[in-house]
Amino acid sequence: MYLKTGRVIKVSGPLVMAEGMEEANLFDVVRVGEQRLIGEIIEMRGDKASIQVYEETSGLGPGAPVVTTGAPLSVELGPGLIESMFDGIQRPLDAIERAAGDFISRGVEVPSLDREKRWHFTPTVNVGDEVETGDIIGVVQETSIIEHKIMIPYGVKGKILSIQEGDYTIIDKIGEIETNKGVLPLTMMQKWPVRKGRPYSRKLNPIEPMVTGQRVVDTLFPVTKGGVACVPGPFGSGKTVVQHQLAKWADAEMVVYIGCGERGNEMTDVLNEFPELKDPKTGEPLMKRTVLIANTSNMPVAAREASIYTGITIAEYFRDMGYSVALMADSTSRWAEALREMSGRLEEMPGEEGYPAYLGSRLADFYERAGKVICFGKDGRVGTITAIGAVSPPGGDLSEPVTQATLRIVKVFWGLDAQLAYRRHFPAINWLNSYSLYVDNTGEWMNENVAEDWSDLRLKAMALLQEEANLEEIVRLVGIDALSEEDRLKLEVAKSIREDYLQQNAFHDVDTYASLEKQYKMMKLVLKFGDEALRALKAGVYLKEILNMEIRDRIARAKYISEDNIGAIDEIFVELEKQIDDLISKGGIMND
């Protein structure tokens, strides 16, 4: 329904000024010009409104009509979200292609969710039941992996008057509810404004780690289910591949992937890869639990600013069903650039490097919508959103405003290093610069659920990597001959941690993912080599003989042992001790 008509008085790229808008409200969605371009009011001064238009504005001029819908920018939530690909304002790209061709035509109006497709609805409540906000009234098997739970909308409470099983479209009436405001129809679709976080009953402290299968992440810098992390790094350091790996392998029931201002070919890779990838839990294609938001770098800049809100609102919807959701935003730097461009056109006072002064608060608004919560509903189900944002600092400068503002909010920092990437060490996460503030919480969980000495092994590995950095400073200054054999052994063990454990091939069928059990055995094996080698060294064995042992090749190749054959790592432990004992006995005979 369209309410009040104004008219354009100024056009500045995606920013349009209109007058006669006194009946409109901030954040109302409007239609601009004869082509009915979609836009959003972002500033009001008297009867003049500043509108960011989510489509190309060329050809638009003063005098063009502007009509307001009287409603904020909202997303449609219901069956049909999964396996879909939307643009930044939830326009379905496949439906637009069918309607208008390969490129998005200006002013095209296509409903976000399919109004024709019928879904089989199975009620989970009975007539006469008292229900309230968040209660699940029925289910739809949307894909073979995800059961879509139909919930009572926010602010609705009452008694079920009618509800029945059957095949319905998302706008068909599936039942009725009697409330204190009268009888309301129930449908499978609800709407929610993207800039407002969906409410929940209570927030919880996240403890359980989100297992990603990436050794450097799970072992050294874990993120929890309901945690927030950022992946900053320069061009070519592997941000997108890291995010793809997390989306593929993370221990989450739903994935929402937001391509925010990234290259179109990268989103094409995601589209081509995800349908072919098998979900490790079910064997089904990964797309059957994925929603894609694509706002590539050649799409209108204003829609880029809205895309991360669209994505996290969809993530909150699945969280409210009680699912664990992994949200990937690639990249928030492009989103911040869109924010800066719109701020500049609004003639706002610029902050550092031209970014608006409210950059930090907007980033916080986004990341704070992640978390582990008790959802609304009488069953008290728990849902989580884990938000992982890539940051693309210009020239790899981590002191720039977007990175710094992000670091003040997130609790996990996976700092990608261009030097590691040049050395073909992937994932190129620098173990000296990165950190996780969830280590204590996840460490307790790992000790209880994986192995009681998990935290001790992690600390030992981190200490060796730190010692390696200190020893390399000495080597650069005075040469390796200045080091004792024990210190040289530390360098070798640290090298083994780096190359045999932390380095992981995303494109290798076996090495792309490592279970926690395999990670534990691999880490313990590398550190066991250090302990056994030190024992031999103290028994008089030369370091050169220790380093030339055949077992070292088997330790290096342990990462390629499949999950089905994980017991083979235990055999390497036995062989390691045997070879060390042989070396010590030979050394003893020679000494005699």
C-alpha positions, 0 to 999 in steps of 0.5 A: 500500500502506497501512502503519500507522494512527494517529488525529487529535488536533487539527485547525487548518485544513489542519494536522492533528496525529495520534498513533500515527505512530511507524512513519511518516517525515517527508514520507510521504504519508498518508490522513486520515479516512474520506474519505481526504484526502491529506496529507503529514507535515511534522513528527515529534515522537515518535509525533506527526505534523504533517500538511499536508492538501492538501484542505479539512478541514472536518468532520474531528475528533479520533479520525479514522483516519490511514494512511501510505503509507510513500512521499514525495509523488511525481509520475508521469513518463511519456507523457501529461504533455504537454497535461495540466492538473494541480493542485498535487499532480499530480491531473489536473483533466480526469479529476477533472471526468469523475469528480466534476464541475466542483469537486474532491470531497474524497478523490477518487482519480484516477491522475495519468497515464492507465492506459488509453491506449495509446502506440506504443513504439519501442525504441532498444536491442537485447537484450543491450545494457548500459544504465545510469541515464538511457540512452534505451531507446525513444521514444514520439511523445507529440505532433506536436512532442515525442518522449517518450524512455523512460529507464532509472530512477535507480539501475538498471544492467544488461543488456537481456533483452527489449524489443519494439515495440508499443502499451502502457499506461504500466504495461505491461511493455515489457521486462526488464533483468538487474541485480545485484539480479535481473531487473527489469521495464521500464515507460514510467512512473517516479516521483520524489519532488518535494522531491528534485532529479533528479540529473545528471552535471555542471552547465555554465555557461549561455552561450546566451541564451533568445530570448524575442522581447521586445525589452527582455528580449533586448536589455537584460536577457537570460536564458540557457538554464539561467538564473534570473530573477524578475519582481517588480511591483505589482498591475496592472503586467503580471507575468502577461502578461510570463510568458504572453509568455515561455511563448508565444515563448521559445526552449524546446522544453518549457514548464511553467507553474505557476499558484501561488495566482493568480486562477482566471480567469487560468488560464482565459485560459491554458487558452483561449489556449494551444490556439489559439496557434500554435507559431512553429517548427512551426505546431502548437498551443502546448499540444502542448509545454506542461504546466500546473500550476494551483493557483488562489487558491481551492484548498487553501493546502497544495497551493499549497506543493507545486505549485512542487515538482511543476512543477520535478520535471516540468521536470527529467524533460524536461530529462533527455531533453535538452530545453530547458525554460522553467518559469514560476512565477506567483507565488512570493509566493503560495507563500511566503504558503502557507509562512508560513501552515503555519509559523504553524500549526506554531507555529514562530518567525517571521522577518521579516514573519511568514515562516519563518526558512527562507524564503530556503533554500527559495527557493534550493532551488527556483531551484537546481534550474534550470540547464544540465546534462549528463544521465545517460546514455552519450550525454552529452546536454545539457538546460536548465531556465530558471526564471522566477518572478513575485513579487507584493510587497504594495503594490509594496514591493520591500524585502519579504522574498520579493523580497529573498530572491529577488534574492539567488538569481536573476541576472536582475531584471526590475523592473516599474514601476507608473508605466510601466504607468499610462502604458501602456508595456508591458512595464513593465520599468524599464530603470533598476532592472532588471539581468542578470548574464548580459549578458557571456556572452550578449553574446559569443554575440550578437556571434558569432551576430547582429552583431559590434557587438550589445554596443556598441549595447546599451551605447550605448542603456543610456547614452542612457537613463541620460543621459535620466534625469539630464537630466530631473532638470535639466529638472524643476529649471530647465526645458528651455530650460537644455539645449543642443540636443545634450542636447535631441537626446539626450532625443529619441533616448532617447524613441525608444528607449523608445517605438519600441523597448522598448515592445511590444504583446503583442496585436498580430500582428506586434509581439508577437514580434521576432526577434534580426535584427529587434531588431538592425536596429531598435536600430541604426536608432534609434541611427543616427537619433541619429548622423545628427541629431547630424551635421546639428546640427553642420552648422548645421541647427536641431533643430526641422527635424531632429525634423520629418523625415518619416522619423521616422514610418517609424522609429516604425512599424518595429516593425510591419514583419513578419519576412517583410519585414524588408529594409524596415528597410534601406530606412529607413536609406537614406532617413534618410541621404538626408533628413539630407543634404538638410537639411544641403545646404539649411542650407549654402545658407541659410548662404551 
